[in-house]
Amino acid sequence: MDLIIKPTVRCNFKCTFCSSTNISDDDDDILSLDDIEAFIKRFPDLNTIIVNGGDPLMMPPKYYWDIIDLLDKYNSKSSLSFTTNLWAFYKKPSMWVDLFRHPRVGISTSFQYGNARLKGDLTPFTEEEFIECSDMMLELIGYRPDFIAVITNENVDSVMKTVE
C-alpha cells in the first residue's frame, strides 16, 4: 500500500495547469504530523509515502525528518517519494542535500514548455533552469530525479519535446 500526502498547498510556482496556484499561508492548510503518525502506526507495512502538494519543499526539511523518525519508531520500511519542482532545492541546495541523500528519500520532477509553468515572480521556468536543477541533483545528490510528464490541452503539441 502507498500513502499520498499533501503536507501543504503552498507553492513557489503558479502553473496554469495546477490546482495549487493559489498560495495559502493558512496554518490550517498544513497536514499534521499526528495524522501521519496515526496512519503509519496503523499501517507500518506501507511501501511508499508519496509527497506532493503544492510543492513539498515549501515545508521545512525538519517536517520530513520527523516523518522518517516516525517510520523508524514504528519499524516501517517505507520510503518517501517527493514530487517537486525543485526550485527551493535550486535556490538553497544546502538546506536539502542531507535529506535528499537519505536512503529512504527519492525525488521526481517535471518540466513543461511555454508560459504554463511560471515561477512565483511570474517568469517562465526555462529549460536552462530545469537542466541546471537536474545537473545540481546529479552533482550534489548522486542521481538525476525521476521525471514525470504532465500533459494538458495547453501543451499537447509540445509534450513529446518535453519528454525528449
C-alpha positions in Angstrom: 0.0 0.0 0.0 1.1 3.5 -0.8 0.1 6.7 1.0 -0.2 10.0 -0.8 0.2 13.1 1.4 -0.2 16.7 0.6 1.5 18.5 3.5 0.8 21.9 2.1 -1.0 23.6 -0.8 1.8 26.3 -0.8 3.8 26.5 -4.0 6.6 28.7 -5.3 5.2 28.3 -8.8 2.0 29.4 -10.5 1.5 26.8 -13.2 -1.7 27.4 -15.2 -2.4 23.7 -15.2 -2.1 23.1 -11.5 -4.8 23.3 -8.7 -2.2 24.7 -6.3 -1.7 28.1 -8.0 -3.3 30.0 -5.1 -0.7 30.3 -2.4 -2.1 29.9 1.1 -0.4 31.0 4.3 -3.1 29.5 6.5 -1.5 27.1 9.1 -4.7 25.0 8.9 -3.5 24.0 5.4 -0.6 22.1 6.9 -1.0 18.3 7.3 -0.4 17.4 10.9 2.4 15.0 11.8 -0.1 13.5 14.3 -2.3 12.4 11.4 0.6 10.9 9.5 1.8 9.1 12.7 -1.7 7.6 13.2 -1.6 6.2 9.7 1.9 4.8 10.0 1.1 3.3 13.3 -1.9 1.5 11.9 -0.2 0.6 8.6 3.5 0.2 9.2 3.9 -2.0 6.1 3.5 0.9 3.8 5.6 0.7 0.6 5.9 4.4 -0.2 4.7 7.7 1.2 4.3 9.9 -1.9 4.7 13.6 -1.0 3.1 16.2 -3.3 1.4 19.5 -2.9 1.6 22.5 -3.7 5.3 22.0 -3.6 6.6 19.7 -0.8 9.7 21.8 -0.5 7.6 24.7 0.9 7.7 22.8 4.1 10.9 22.8 6.2 13.2 19.8 5.9 12.6 19.1 9.6 9.0 18.1 8.8 10.3 15.3 6.6 13.0 14.3 9.1 10.2 13.9 11.7 8.3 11.6 9.3 11.5 9.5 8.9 11.7 9.3 12.7 8.1 8.1 12.8 8.9 5.4 10.2 11.8 4.3 12.4 9.7 4.4 15.5 7.1 2.0 14.0 9.7 -0.1 12.2 8.3 0.8 8.9 10.4 0.1 5.8 8.5 2.8 3.8 10.3 5.3 1.7 9.4 8.9 0.9 8.9 9.9 -2.8 8.7 13.7 -3.4 7.1 15.2 -6.5 8.6 18.7 -6.6 9.5 21.4 -9.0 13.0 21.5 -7.2 13.1 25.3 -7.2 13.7 25.5 -3.4 16.5 23.0 -3.8 17.9 25.0 -6.7 17.8 28.2 -4.7 19.3 26.8 -1.5 20.6 23.3 -2.0 22.4 23.1 1.3 19.1 23.1 3.1 18.0 19.8 1.2 21.2 17.8 0.5 21.2 15.7 3.6 17.5 14.8 3.3 17.7 14.1 -0.4 20.7 11.8 0.2 18.9 9.8 2.8 18.3 6.2 1.6 14.5 6.4 2.3 14.1 9.5 0.0 13.5 9.7 -3.8 12.8 12.7 -5.9 10.6 13.1 -9.0 10.1 16.3 -11.0 8.6 17.5 -14.3 9.0 20.2 -16.9 6.6 21.9 -19.2 7.4 24.2 -22.1 5.8 27.6 -22.7 4.2 30.0 -20.3 2.2 27.4 -18.4 5.0 26.9 -15.8 5.6 30.2 -14.0 7.8 30.8 -11.0 6.4 32.8 -8.2 7.7 36.0 -9.8 5.6 35.1 -12.9 8.6 34.5 -15.1 8.7 31.2 -17.0 10.7 28.3 -15.6 13.1 27.8 -18.5 14.6 24.7 -19.9 18.0 26.0 -18.9 16.9 26.4 -15.3 15.4 22.9 -15.4 18.7 21.4 -16.7 20.6 23.3 -14.0 18.3 21.8 -11.3 18.8 18.3 -12.8 22.6 18.8 -13.0 22.7 20.1 -9.4 20.8 17.0 -8.3 23.3 14.8 -10.1 26.3 16.6 -8.7 25.1 17.0 -5.1 22.8 14.0 -4.6 24.3 11.5 -6.9 21.4 11.0 -9.4 19.1 12.8 -11.7 15.5 12.9 -10.4 12.8 10.7 -11.9 10.8 12.6 -14.4 7.0 12.8 -14.9 5.4 14.4 -17.9 2.2 16.5 -17.4 0.0 16.5 -20.5 -2.6 19.3 -20.8 -4.6 20.8 -23.6 -2.1 23.7 -23.4 1.0 21.5 -24.1 -0.3 18.6 -26.2 1.6 19.9 -29.2 4.9 20.1 -27.3 4.7 17.2 -24.9 6.9 14.9 -27.0 9.7 17.6 -26.9 9.3 17.8 -23.2 9.8 14.1 -22.7 12.8 14.0 -25.2 
